Amino acid sequence: MPVGGAVVQLAGLSPNASQAVVSALDGSFRFDTLAPGQYLMTTQSTGHAAATLMVDLPEGSTVRREVHLVRMAYPCDFEIVNRTGWWIDTNLVVGRGVQPGPRLAPYGSFRFSRVQRPSSLYPAAFFQDGPPIYWAPVDVACGGPLSVALAPPPPR
Protein backbone atom coordinates (compact mmCIF):
# COMPACT_ATOMS: atom_id res chain seq x y z
CA MET A 1 0.00 0.00 0.00
CA PRO A 2 1.51 3.40 -0.99
CA VAL A 3 2.46 5.77 1.83
CA GLY A 4 1.97 9.45 1.01
CA GLY A 5 3.69 12.11 3.08
CA ALA A 6 6.73 9.99 3.91
CA VAL A 7 10.00 11.89 4.32
CA VAL A 8 12.71 10.49 2.05
CA GLN A 9 16.22 11.70 2.78
CA LEU A 10 19.39 11.05 0.81
CA ALA A 11 22.72 11.50 2.56
CA GLY A 12 25.68 11.43 0.19
CA LEU A 13 29.10 10.24 1.19
CA SER A 14 30.56 13.54 -0.03
CA PRO A 15 30.04 16.77 1.95
CA ASN A 16 26.90 18.84 1.26
CA ALA A 17 25.28 16.01 -0.68
CA SER A 18 22.12 15.65 1.41
CA GLN A 19 18.59 16.25 0.15
CA ALA A 20 15.11 15.47 1.43
CA VAL A 21 11.69 15.26 -0.23
CA VAL A 22 8.18 14.28 0.87
CA SER A 23 6.45 11.51 -1.05
CA ALA A 24 3.30 12.26 -3.06
CA LEU A 25 -0.09 10.82 -2.12
CA ASP A 26 0.61 7.83 -4.36
CA GLY A 27 3.87 7.20 -2.45
CA SER A 28 6.14 8.29 -5.31
CA PHE A 29 9.16 10.51 -4.78
CA ARG A 30 11.91 11.92 -6.98
CA PHE A 31 15.32 13.54 -6.58
CA ASP A 32 16.59 15.61 -9.50
CA THR A 33 20.13 16.69 -10.35
CA LEU A 34 22.03 14.37 -8.05
CA ALA A 35 25.75 13.99 -8.43
CA PRO A 36 26.96 10.45 -9.13
CA GLY A 37 28.00 8.49 -6.07
CA GLN A 38 26.74 6.43 -3.16
CA TYR A 39 23.86 7.63 -1.02
CA LEU A 40 22.24 6.41 2.17
CA MET A 41 18.48 6.70 1.67
CA THR A 42 16.28 6.84 4.78
CA THR A 43 12.48 6.84 4.55
CA GLN A 44 10.29 7.73 7.54
CA SER A 45 6.55 8.02 8.02
CA THR A 46 4.44 8.30 11.16
CA GLY A 47 3.17 4.89 12.21
CA HIS A 48 5.86 3.02 10.25
CA ALA A 49 9.35 1.75 11.01
CA ALA A 50 12.07 3.72 9.21
CA ALA A 51 13.65 2.02 6.20
CA THR A 52 17.27 2.58 5.17
CA LEU A 53 19.13 1.38 2.10
CA MET A 54 22.26 2.20 0.10
CA VAL A 55 21.76 3.60 -3.40
CA ASP A 56 24.58 3.63 -5.95
CA LEU A 57 24.04 6.28 -8.64
CA PRO A 58 26.32 5.85 -11.64
CA GLU A 59 27.05 8.92 -13.79
CA GLY A 60 24.38 9.72 -16.42
CA SER A 61 21.84 7.19 -15.13
CA THR A 62 18.39 7.07 -13.57
CA VAL A 63 17.80 4.74 -10.64
CA ARG A 64 14.44 3.44 -9.37
CA ARG A 65 14.01 2.15 -5.85
CA GLU A 66 10.94 0.79 -4.14
CA VAL A 67 10.83 1.19 -0.38
CA HIS A 68 8.64 -1.05 1.76
CA LEU A 69 7.61 0.55 5.04
CA VAL A 70 6.43 -1.75 7.82
CA ARG A 71 3.52 -0.56 9.93
CA MET A 72 4.46 -0.33 13.60
CA ALA A 73 2.47 -2.26 16.12
CA TYR A 74 0.90 -0.74 19.19
CA PRO A 75 1.58 -0.24 22.04
CA CYS A 76 4.51 2.13 21.69
CA ASP A 77 6.93 4.29 23.65
CA PHE A 78 7.78 7.97 23.31
CA GLU A 79 9.45 10.66 25.37
CA ILE A 80 8.61 14.27 26.17
CA VAL A 81 11.30 16.71 27.30
CA ASN A 82 10.68 19.98 29.15
CA ARG A 83 13.17 22.60 27.95
CA THR A 84 11.70 25.34 30.13
CA GLY A 85 12.14 26.43 33.74
CA TRP A 86 8.42 25.79 34.39
CA TRP A 87 6.41 22.83 35.62
CA ILE A 88 4.34 21.52 32.69
CA ASP A 89 1.12 19.50 33.01
CA THR A 90 0.20 17.14 30.18
CA ASN A 91 -2.88 15.33 28.91
CA LEU A 92 -2.68 12.49 26.40
CA VAL A 93 -5.50 11.72 23.96
CA VAL A 94 -5.76 7.95 23.56
CA GLY A 95 -8.48 6.69 21.25
CA ARG A 96 -11.55 8.72 22.19
CA GLY A 97 -10.51 9.42 25.76
CA VAL A 98 -8.20 11.80 27.58
CA GLN A 99 -5.72 10.52 30.13
CA PRO A 100 -3.90 12.84 32.52
CA GLY A 101 -0.21 12.68 31.75
CA PRO A 102 2.75 13.36 34.00
CA ARG A 103 3.68 16.71 35.47
CA LEU A 104 7.09 17.53 34.02
CA ALA A 105 9.66 19.13 36.28
CA PRO A 106 11.63 22.08 34.91
CA TYR A 107 14.18 20.72 32.41
CA GLY A 108 12.91 17.21 33.14
CA SER A 109 11.63 14.45 30.88
CA PHE A 110 9.20 11.55 30.96
CA ARG A 111 9.10 8.37 28.90
CA PHE A 112 5.66 7.00 28.08
CA SER A 113 5.74 3.22 27.82
CA ARG A 114 3.34 0.76 26.25
CA VAL A 115 0.76 3.40 25.22
CA GLN A 116 -2.18 2.02 23.24
CA ARG A 117 -2.93 4.10 20.11
CA PRO A 118 -1.92 7.58 21.25
CA SER A 119 -2.93 10.48 19.01
CA SER A 120 -2.20 13.84 20.68
CA LEU A 121 -0.37 15.33 23.62
CA TYR A 122 -1.67 18.58 25.16
CA PRO A 123 0.94 20.39 27.30
CA ALA A 124 0.21 23.45 29.46
CA ALA A 125 2.04 25.48 32.11
CA PHE A 126 -0.01 27.06 34.92
CA PHE A 127 1.16 29.95 37.09
CA GLN A 128 -0.09 31.47 40.35
CA ASP A 129 0.72 35.00 39.23
CA GLY A 130 -0.20 34.99 35.54
CA PRO A 131 -2.19 33.36 32.76
CA PRO A 132 -1.46 29.78 31.70
CA ILE A 133 0.62 28.95 28.64
CA TYR A 134 -0.76 26.32 26.26
CA TRP A 135 1.27 24.66 23.54
CA ALA A 136 -0.33 23.53 20.32
CA PRO A 137 -1.40 19.87 20.40
CA VAL A 138 1.49 17.57 19.54
CA ASP A 139 0.67 14.67 17.21
CA VAL A 140 1.91 11.41 18.66
CA ALA A 141 2.14 8.20 16.68
CA CYS A 142 4.07 4.99 16.93
CA GLY A 143 6.72 4.42 14.32
CA GLY A 144 10.25 4.84 15.47
CA PRO A 145 11.84 7.02 18.10
CA LEU A 146 9.77 10.04 19.04
CA SER A 147 10.96 12.74 21.35
CA VAL A 148 8.82 15.82 21.91
CA ALA A 149 10.76 18.86 23.17
CA LEU A 150 8.71 21.61 24.80
CA ALA A 151 10.46 24.98 24.55
CA PRO A 152 9.18 28.33 25.79
CA PRO A 153 6.79 29.82 23.25
CA PRO A 154 7.83 33.07 21.56
CA PRO A 155 6.72 36.28 23.32
CA ARG A 156 3.49 37.82 22.09
Contacts in CASP RR format, 6 or more apart in sequence:
PFRMAT RR
TARGET T0000
AUTHOR 0000-0000-0000
METHOD contacts of the structure
MODEL  1
MPVGGAVVQLAGLSPNASQAVVSALDGSFRFDTLAPGQYLMTTQSTGHAA
ATLMVDLPEGSTVRREVHLVRMAYPCDFEIVNRTGWWIDTNLVVGRGVQP
GPRLAPYGSFRFSRVQRPSSLYPAAFFQDGPPIYWAPVDVACGGPLSVAL
APPPPR
2 23 0 8 1.000
2 25 0 8 1.000
2 26 0 8 1.000
2 27 0 8 1.000
2 28 0 8 1.000
3 23 0 8 1.000
3 27 0 8 1.000
3 45 0 8 1.000
3 48 0 8 1.000
3 69 0 8 1.000
4 22 0 8 1.000
4 23 0 8 1.000
4 24 0 8 1.000
4 25 0 8 1.000
4 26 0 8 1.000
4 27 0 8 1.000
4 45 0 8 1.000
5 22 0 8 1.000
5 23 0 8 1.000
5 24 0 8 1.000
5 25 0 8 1.000
5 27 0 8 1.000
5 45 0 8 1.000
6 22 0 8 1.000
6 23 0 8 1.000
6 27 0 8 1.000
6 29 0 8 1.000
6 43 0 8 1.000
6 44 0 8 1.000
6 45 0 8 1.000
6 48 0 8 1.000
6 67 0 8 1.000
6 69 0 8 1.000
7 20 0 8 1.000
7 21 0 8 1.000
7 22 0 8 1.000
7 23 0 8 1.000
7 43 0 8 1.000
7 44 0 8 1.000
7 45 0 8 1.000
8 20 0 8 1.000
8 21 0 8 1.000
8 22 0 8 1.000
8 23 0 8 1.000
8 29 0 8 1.000
8 41 0 8 1.000
8 42 0 8 1.000
8 43 0 8 1.000
8 67 0 8 1.000
9 18 0 8 1.000
9 19 0 8 1.000
9 20 0 8 1.000
9 41 0 8 1.000
9 42 0 8 1.000
9 43 0 8 1.000
9 44 0 8 1.000
10 17 0 8 1.000
10 18 0 8 1.000
10 19 0 8 1.000
10 20 0 8 1.000
10 31 0 8 1.000
10 34 0 8 1.000
10 39 0 8 1.000
10 40 0 8 1.000
10 41 0 8 1.000
10 55 0 8 1.000
11 17 0 8 1.000
11 18 0 8 1.000
11 39 0 8 1.000
11 40 0 8 1.000
11 41 0 8 1.000
11 42 0 8 1.000
12 18 0 8 1.000
12 37 0 8 1.000
12 38 0 8 1.000
12 39 0 8 1.000
12 40 0 8 1.000
13 37 0 8 1.000
13 38 0 8 1.000
13 39 0 8 1.000
13 40 0 8 1.000
14 35 0 8 1.000
14 37 0 8 1.000
17 35 0 8 1.000
17 39 0 8 1.000
19 31 0 8 1.000
19 34 0 8 1.000
21 29 0 8 1.000
21 30 0 8 1.000
21 31 0 8 1.000
22 29 0 8 1.000
23 29 0 8 1.000
23 43 0 8 1.000
23 45 0 8 1.000
34 57 0 8 1.000
35 57 0 8 1.000
36 57 0 8 1.000
36 58 0 8 1.000
36 59 0 8 1.000
36 60 0 8 1.000
37 56 0 8 1.000
37 57 0 8 1.000
37 58 0 8 1.000
38 54 0 8 1.000
38 55 0 8 1.000
38 56 0 8 1.000
38 57 0 8 1.000
39 54 0 8 1.000
39 55 0 8 1.000
39 56 0 8 1.000
39 57 0 8 1.000
40 52 0 8 1.000
40 53 0 8 1.000
40 54 0 8 1.000
40 55 0 8 1.000
41 52 0 8 1.000
41 53 0 8 1.000
41 54 0 8 1.000
41 55 0 8 1.000
41 65 0 8 1.000
41 67 0 8 1.000
42 50 0 8 1.000
42 51 0 8 1.000
42 52 0 8 1.000
43 50 0 8 1.000
43 51 0 8 1.000
43 52 0 8 1.000
43 67 0 8 1.000
43 69 0 8 1.000
44 50 0 8 1.000
44 144 0 8 1.000
45 69 0 8 1.000
46 139 0 8 1.000
46 141 0 8 1.000
46 143 0 8 1.000
47 71 0 8 1.000
47 72 0 8 1.000
47 141 0 8 1.000
47 142 0 8 1.000
47 143 0 8 1.000
47 144 0 8 1.000
48 69 0 8 1.000
48 70 0 8 1.000
48 71 0 8 1.000
48 72 0 8 1.000
48 143 0 8 1.000
49 69 0 8 1.000
49 70 0 8 1.000
49 72 0 8 1.000
49 143 0 8 1.000
49 144 0 8 1.000
50 143 0 8 1.000
50 144 0 8 1.000
51 67 0 8 1.000
51 68 0 8 1.000
51 69 0 8 1.000
51 70 0 8 1.000
53 65 0 8 1.000
53 67 0 8 1.000
55 63 0 8 1.000
55 65 0 8 1.000
56 63 0 8 1.000
57 63 0 8 1.000
72 142 0 8 1.000
72 143 0 8 1.000
72 144 0 8 1.000
73 142 0 8 1.000
74 115 0 8 1.000
74 116 0 8 1.000
74 117 0 8 1.000
74 142 0 8 1.000
75 113 0 8 1.000
75 114 0 8 1.000
75 115 0 8 1.000
75 116 0 8 1.000
75 117 0 8 1.000
75 142 0 8 1.000
76 114 0 8 1.000
76 115 0 8 1.000
76 118 0 8 1.000
76 141 0 8 1.000
76 142 0 8 1.000
76 143 0 8 1.000
76 144 0 8 1.000
77 111 0 8 1.000
77 112 0 8 1.000
77 113 0 8 1.000
77 114 0 8 1.000
77 115 0 8 1.000
78 111 0 8 1.000
78 112 0 8 1.000
78 115 0 8 1.000
78 118 0 8 1.000
78 140 0 8 1.000
78 142 0 8 1.000
78 145 0 8 1.000
78 146 0 8 1.000
78 147 0 8 1.000
78 148 0 8 1.000
79 109 0 8 1.000
79 110 0 8 1.000
79 111 0 8 1.000
79 112 0 8 1.000
79 146 0 8 1.000
79 147 0 8 1.000
79 148 0 8 1.000
80 90 0 8 1.000
80 104 0 8 1.000
80 109 0 8 1.000
80 110 0 8 1.000
80 112 0 8 1.000
80 121 0 8 1.000
80 123 0 8 1.000
80 147 0 8 1.000
80 148 0 8 1.000
80 149 0 8 1.000
80 150 0 8 1.000
81 108 0 8 1.000
81 109 0 8 1.000
81 147 0 8 1.000
81 148 0 8 1.000
81 149 0 8 1.000
81 150 0 8 1.000
82 88 0 8 1.000
82 104 0 8 1.000
82 105 0 8 1.000
82 106 0 8 1.000
82 107 0 8 1.000
82 108 0 8 1.000
82 109 0 8 1.000
82 150 0 8 1.000
83 107 0 8 1.000
83 149 0 8 1.000
83 150 0 8 1.000
83 151 0 8 1.000
83 152 0 8 1.000
84 106 0 8 1.000
84 107 0 8 1.000
84 125 0 8 1.000
84 150 0 8 1.000
84 151 0 8 1.000
84 152 0 8 1.000
85 106 0 8 1.000
85 107 0 8 1.000
86 106 0 8 1.000
86 125 0 8 1.000
86 127 0 8 1.000
86 133 0 8 1.000
86 152 0 8 1.000
87 103 0 8 1.000
87 104 0 8 1.000
87 105 0 8 1.000
87 106 0 8 1.000
87 125 0 8 1.000
87 126 0 8 1.000
88 103 0 8 1.000
88 104 0 8 1.000
88 123 0 8 1.000
88 124 0 8 1.000
88 125 0 8 1.000
88 150 0 8 1.000
89 100 0 8 1.000
89 101 0 8 1.000
89 103 0 8 1.000
89 104 0 8 1.000
89 123 0 8 1.000
89 124 0 8 1.000
89 125 0 8 1.000
89 126 0 8 1.000
90 100 0 8 1.000
90 101 0 8 1.000
90 102 0 8 1.000
90 103 0 8 1.000
90 104 0 8 1.000
90 110 0 8 1.000
90 121 0 8 1.000
90 122 0 8 1.000
90 123 0 8 1.000
90 124 0 8 1.000
91 98 0 8 1.000
91 99 0 8 1.000
91 100 0 8 1.000
91 101 0 8 1.000
91 121 0 8 1.000
91 122 0 8 1.000
92 98 0 8 1.000
92 99 0 8 1.000
92 100 0 8 1.000
92 101 0 8 1.000
92 112 0 8 1.000
92 115 0 8 1.000
92 118 0 8 1.000
92 120 0 8 1.000
92 121 0 8 1.000
92 122 0 8 1.000
92 140 0 8 1.000
93 99 0 8 1.000
93 118 0 8 1.000
93 119 0 8 1.000
93 120 0 8 1.000
93 121 0 8 1.000
93 122 0 8 1.000
93 137 0 8 1.000
94 115 0 8 1.000
94 116 0 8 1.000
94 117 0 8 1.000
94 118 0 8 1.000
94 119 0 8 1.000
95 116 0 8 1.000
95 117 0 8 1.000
95 119 0 8 1.000
102 110 0 8 1.000
104 110 0 8 1.000
104 123 0 8 1.000
104 150 0 8 1.000
112 118 0 8 1.000
115 140 0 8 1.000
118 140 0 8 1.000
118 141 0 8 1.000
118 142 0 8 1.000
119 139 0 8 1.000
119 140 0 8 1.000
119 141 0 8 1.000
120 137 0 8 1.000
120 138 0 8 1.000
120 139 0 8 1.000
120 140 0 8 1.000
121 137 0 8 1.000
121 138 0 8 1.000
121 140 0 8 1.000
121 148 0 8 1.000
122 134 0 8 1.000
122 135 0 8 1.000
122 137 0 8 1.000
122 138 0 8 1.000
123 134 0 8 1.000
123 135 0 8 1.000
123 138 0 8 1.000
123 150 0 8 1.000
124 132 0 8 1.000
124 133 0 8 1.000
124 134 0 8 1.000
124 135 0 8 1.000
125 132 0 8 1.000
125 133 0 8 1.000
126 132 0 8 1.000
127 133 0 8 1.000
133 153 0 8 1.000
135 150 0 8 1.000
135 153 0 8 1.000
138 148 0 8 1.000
140 146 0 8 1.000
140 148 0 8 1.000
END
